[in-house]
Amino acid sequence: MLTDADGSKPDPLVFRGHLSLRGLLLIDDEPAQTSLIGALVARTRWRVTRVADAAAAMEVIARDEQQIDAILIDIGASQSDGVSAIAQLTSDRQGPPVVAITTSDSADLAVRAMRAGATDFIVKPVTPDRLCSALNHASDASRPGELRPLAEKLRQPLGFDEVVGEAASFRAAIDIAMRVAQTTAPVLIEGESGVGKEVIAQAIHHASTLHDKPLITVNCGAIPAGLVESELFGHERGAFTGAFERRIGHFAAADGGTIFLDEIGELPLEAQVKLLRVLQSGEIQPIGARTARRLNVRVLAATNRSLAADVARGRFREDLFYRLAVVQIVVPPLRQRIEDIGPLARHLLARISDHLGVPPIAIDAEALQLLSAFNWPGNVRQLHNVLFRAAIFCPAGTLSVADLPHLATMAAPAQADAEPSGHPSPTPQNSMPLLQANGHIRRMTDIEGDMIRFAISHYHGRMTEVARRLGIGRSTLYRKLGELGIDQNL
């Protein structure tokens, strides 16, 4: 749905999909452009509110009347004004992430926008998948001190010889991936968000006999339930209301190659049935098609939770699980392979400096010690984002503790695990004590603080998800963190 900040609806759009919408604040003074953007994101989980400039956007955010998960700003002809607007919007580090969109493919403009605080940088013309992917990544990884860098989009897939890590648990996962790469067996990759599941999937494809064929990546969590069949298997023109043209689905696009189904656990049960049928028969039948089409596609899948546990709870089909998990790879979180942080940091900095076109960037011993002391809830992706931001702002050729202010202000792991003084921690039985030791009822603020801490831990620091599950806006959540003295990196 597209609305103006005053609540009017100049461009009504029909939304087909998930009922849980994310709020997008669009800054653009051209009605035609805002209508186009609204149409592009209306098919996914985004509700659009438009304003003409940054000042109006700040007013909408300050009112806190609706949840704003991301801001999209169009940098027009006056690039300096656009960059200044980004700096104004990101002056409050606890505000929504900002994604910039522009017709210029200037690397200098991209770096200026990111130095001003932008989380991503999109060059027109933009496809719906590219736009929605940028918005979803921005809102999912929008913790203070993190950045979804331009380099993440420009990087080349890594081969197994370029994957960094010597921890025993990580090498065991890589060894399995290397052995299965030369086969056509389906592979299920499990691990927390940011551990590098997509990197491993790319390495498997790169080392396979299909390396010269397409690798199609699909984020299953970004597809609305009502559009899964169309997105995956395609549709014919006129197959349903709004099908104005024929669509080639992701499976057809991957024919002869590999399809990587990321966040496979997010597929609704109805979609799981249809996917199982395709895996069993090797055929797809686009919506509205008279006949089925046979395909030859290798399937790789990934999930950030245990699918076996989801099977036990009835959230995932057991027969589909066994179809996907012919080979299982479990990637350990970064906190379980601390010895890899140093080599990873140096490797990532080499790639970052190459993409930025700057001389090689080193890192000193104290900064490495600081990186090793952090818990990294966002895993390798978070480490990459932190180093990218530090590299952009680094005045010298070597990163020091001074270039990592967000990490430097955080407590050591032992202190971070301890609850702030005066706030008892939630009990491990998923229950909150209502009474104090003296028998009196606890204060509401203490109970509220425990609930927020528990939510942050339960959803692994994904603040957008925490806000959604608690039923409050992101800005309200961040305000409560400050009022209650809660560290979001618990």
N, C-alpha and C positions, 0 to 999 in steps of 0.2 A: 504494500500500500504506500502511495506517495502522498505526503501532506506538506502543507506549508507550516511554518512555525506557529502561525495563528490558528492552526487546526483545520483550515479550509482544505478542500480536495480538488485542485484544479485539473488534475490528471488522474481520474479514477482508474485503477488497474485491478484485474481479477487475480487474486493470489491462490495458486494451487499448491498445496504442500503441507508441511508440518505446521502445527498451531503455535509452536514455541518460536516466536520471532525475535531476531536480533535487531537492535535499533541502529540505523545508519543515519548520520547527520551529513547531508550533502551540501557543500558550499559551492554555489555556481549561480551566476546572475542571468544565465541564458535558459529560458523555459524549454526550448527544444532539446538542449543537451540534458537537462535534468529529467525530462520525460524519457529520453533514451536510456539513461542510467537506471531510472526506476524500472523500466521494462526489462533491462538485463538482469537485475537482481530480484525481481518480483517472483521469479520461478523458484527461488531458493528461500532460505529462512531469514530474509531481511525485510524490515519495514523502514521506509525512507521518509525522512523529514528534511525539507530543503530550506536553506536560507541563502541570502544574497552575498553575505560577507562574513569575515571572521568575528566582527563585533557582535553581529546577530547570533552567531554560533555560540559565543561565550555567554550570551544572555540565556539561550536555551539550556546550556549545560548548568548554569547557575541556578535556574529555576528547579531543576531536578524533578520535573514532573513526569518524565518518561525515561526509560532506560536507554542510554546511548552507549553502544558497544564499540563503535568505530566512527571516525570522521573521514570523509573523502573530499578532498579539495582539488579543484581544477586550477592549475597554474597556467594562466593565460599569457597574453603577450608581455605583460609586465612581470617578468620572472622575479625581479627583486621584491615586488609587492607580495607575490605568492610565497616566497621564502620567508619574508617577514611575518606573514600571516601564520605560517606553520610554527615559527618560533613563539608567537603569541599564544597559539592554541596549546602548545606543549610546555608552556612556562610552569604549569602545575603538573608535576611528574605523575600525579595520581589520576590525571584526566584520561579520557579515551585515547587510544592510539590514532595516529593520523596517517592516512595513505594519500600520496600525491599522484595526480594524473595530469599528463601534459602531452602536447604534440611534439615536444623536443626530445631527441634521444641523446642530448648532451651528457657526457659522463660528469662534466663539471657541475651541471645543474643537479644531477642526481646526488653528488657528494654534498653540495650546498644544502639541498633539501634534507638530507639525512643528518647533517651537522645541526640543522635547525631543529631536528626532532622527529622527522618523518620516519615511519616504520617500514614503508615500502614505497616504490616509485614505479609507476606504470606509464608506458608510452603508448599513445593512440596510434592506430586503431586497436581497440582492446576487445577480446572475445569474452563472452559471459563466463566461461570457465576460468579464464585468467583473472578477471575482476573478482569473482566470488572467492577464488582461492586466496587472493591477496587479502580480502576482507576477513575471511575465516581465520587465516593464519595470524593476522594482526590482532583480532579479538581474542584468540586462544592463547597467544603468547605475549600479552600486553602487561608484563610486570615491569615495574620501574627498573631501569638499568638494562633492559633487553632491547634488542633491535632485530628486526627481520631484514637482513641486509640485501642490497642489490647483488652482492656476490653470490648469495644463495641461489639466485636465478641463473647466473652466468656460469656456474661451475660445471665442469665436465664430469660424467659418471666415473667413479673410481673402479679400477680393477682390484683383484684380491691382493696384488703385490703392493698396492698403495694404501690399503686399509691399515691404520695404525692401531696397535694394541698387542701387548704381550701377556696380559693377565691370563691365568690358566682357564678361567671360565669363558673369557672372551675368545681365546684361541680355539677352545673346544667348539664354540658356535661357528667360527669361521671355517674350521676343518670340515664340519658337516656340510656347510654351504659349498665349499670347494668340491667335495666328493659328489654332491648331488647335482652340481651345475651341468655336468656333461650328460645327464639323463633328461627325460621329459617328465619326470614325476612331479606332481603338485607339491608345493612347499608351503608350510604355515610358519611364519616368523612371529614370535611373541616377544614382547618387551615393553617397558614403559615408553611414554611419549618422549621423543628426542634421543633415543639410544642409537639410532642409525639403522632402523629396519629397512627404510627405502634404499639406503646406501648398499646394504647387503643384497637386496633384491636386484638392484642395478648391476652389482658385481656378478651375481649368478647369471643374469642375462648376458652380460659382457663375456663371460667365460663359456657360455653354452654354444651349441652348434647353430643357434638362432640369432647370434650376435649381430648379423647383418639385416635382421628383420626388425619390425617395429616392436618397441616396448611401450605399451599404453598403461599409464598410471591412473587409477580411479580412486578418489577419496569417497568411500561409501557413506561416510558420516555427513558429507556435504550434499547428498542427494535427497530431496524430499520424498517421503514414502510414496506419494502418488505418481512420481516421475521415474521411479527406479527401473521399471520394465522398459520404458522408452529410452532412458539414458544408456542402459546396458545393452539392449537388444535392438533398439531402433523402432521406427514406425513409418508407415506409408502416409502419403499426403491424404488428408481428409479422414484419417483413422479415428479421430476424436475432435471435439471442439477445440480449436486453436492450433490444430496440426496443419498449418498452411503450406508446409513443404515436407518432402521426404527427409527423414533423418537416419543417418548411418550410426548405429550404436557403437559403443566402445568395443564389444566383442568382435564385430565385423571389422572395425578398424585395426584390430590386433591379429587378424587372420594370418596364419603363417608364422606369427611371432609369439610374443608373451604379453599377458595382461597381468598387471599387479593391482590387486584389490586391497587397498589400504583401509584400515579400520573396518574390516569385514564384520566384526561383531555388532556394528551399528545398523546392519540391514534388518528391516522388520521381517517378521516370520513369513508373511505372504511372499515377500521378495526372495526369502531363502528357499521356498518351495520351487520357484521358477528358476533360480540359479541351479538348484540340485538337478532339475530336469535337463538343463542344458549340459551340465557336467556328465550326466549319465548317457545322454544320447549323442552328444557332440554336435547338436543342431540348435539353431535359433530360429524363431519365427517372429519377425517384427510385428508389432501391433498393426492389424489391418492387412497383413500379407496373406496371400492365398496358400502359399507353400512354405515349407521350412527350408533353411539353408544350412548345409553342412560346413563346419569350420574345423580348422586345425590350430588350436590355441593352447599354449602352455599357461597354466594358472599358478601364480604366486599370490599369497595372501598374507596379511599382517593384522595384528590386533594389539592394543595396549592393555588388554586384560586377559584372564585365563578363559579360553573358550570352553575348556572342559568343565570349569565351574559354572559357566553359563548353561551348558548342556544339563547339568545337574539341577539347575534352577528352572529349567524349561524355557530359557530365553534364547537358546540356539538349538537348531535341529541336530540330533545326534548323527543321523545319516549324512548330513552335509559336512559335519565336523570331520568324520572319517574320510570323506572324499577329499577334503582340503588338506588334512594333516597326514598325508602319506609319509611325509618327512617333516618333523618338527624341529625348529631352531629357536632356542631361548637366548635372547641377548641380554646380558646382565646390565644393570644400571651403572652409571659412571661412578657412583659412590662406592661400589663394590670392586672397582679396579682403579684405586687411587694412583697406583704406580704408573698408569698410562697417561695421567693428566699432563705431565711434563712433555713427553714426546708428542702427545696430541696438540698441546698448545703451540709448540714449535712448528708442527706440520700445518696447523690451521693458519698461523701467522704468515707462513710462506705463501700459502694460497691466497690469503687476503691481500698481501702486499702485491702479489702478481696481478690480481684483479683490479686493484686500485691504481696500478701503474706507478708505484712508489718503490724506493730502495728497500731491500729486505729489512724486516723489523725483528729485533731480538727481544728477549724478556729476561729480566735479571732474577737472581736467586730468591730474593724476598717476595717478588711478585708470584713466582712459581709456588713458593711456600703458602702464600695466601690462597692461590687457586686450589691447592691440595687440601687446605683446611675447610673449604666450603663444601656443603652437602650436595649441591647441584640437583635440585628437584627437576629441572628441565633437561638434565643430562647433557649429551654432547652438543645438541642444538643450542642450549643455553650458553655453554662454554664458547661456542662459535660466535654467538650474538654478542656476548660480553667482549670478546677479543676484537670483533669487528668495530664495535663502537670505540673501544680504547684506541685502536689503530687509526681511526679517523681523526681523533683529537690529540694523538700523541705528538708533542712538539719535537721530540728527539727520535733517534732511531732505535731506542730500547725502551720497552714498557717497564714501568716501575709500579710500586704500590700506589703512588700518587695518580697514576692513570687508571686506577680501578677503584674510584671513590665509593661506588655502591657496595662492592665486596668488603672494602676496608672498614666500613661502618657496621658491618654485620658481626655478630658474636661468633666465636669459635664454636665448632660443633657441640662440644659439651655444654656450653652456655646456651646455645640455641635450643638444645633439647629441653632445657630447664624452663619451667613456666615463670613468667614475670612475677615479681613479689606481689603478694596480695591477691593473686588469682589462682585458685586451686585448679588443677588440671582435670579434664573429664576422665571418668573411669573407663578402663579397658573393656568393660562389658557393654559399650555403646549406650550407657545411661548417664544421666547428669544428676549428681546429688542435689537435692532441694533443701536439705537441712545442714546447718553448721554443726560442728562438734558439740556445741552447747545446747543443741536442740532447737534453736531458732531458725526461721526461714532465711535462706541466703538472699542477698540483694539481687534485684533484677539485672543490674549491670554485670554482676559476676557471672550469673547464669548465661546471659547473652554473650559475654566474652568467651566462656567455655564452648558455647555452640559454634561461634565463628572459628575458634581455633580448631575444633573438631572438623568443621567443614573444610578448612584450608588443608588439613592433613589428609582427610578422606579423598579430596579431589586433587591431591598432589600439587597444590599451589595454583591451580588453574582458576584465576580470580573471576573470570567471566562465568565459569560454571558454578563457582561458589555463590556468586550473586544471584544467578538464576535459581539455584536450588533453595536458597534462603528467601527468595521472593522479594528481593530488593534491587535497586539500581546499583550499578558499579560505583558511581560517585558516592552514593549513600554508604556502600560497603567501605570504601576507602576512608570516608569521614569517620565511620565507627572505629576503624583500625587506629586512627589517630587519637580519638577520644578515649578509647579503652587501652591504649598503649600496647597494641598487639603487633608483633613482627610477622609480616605476611610470609616470610621465608622459614616458617616453623619446620 
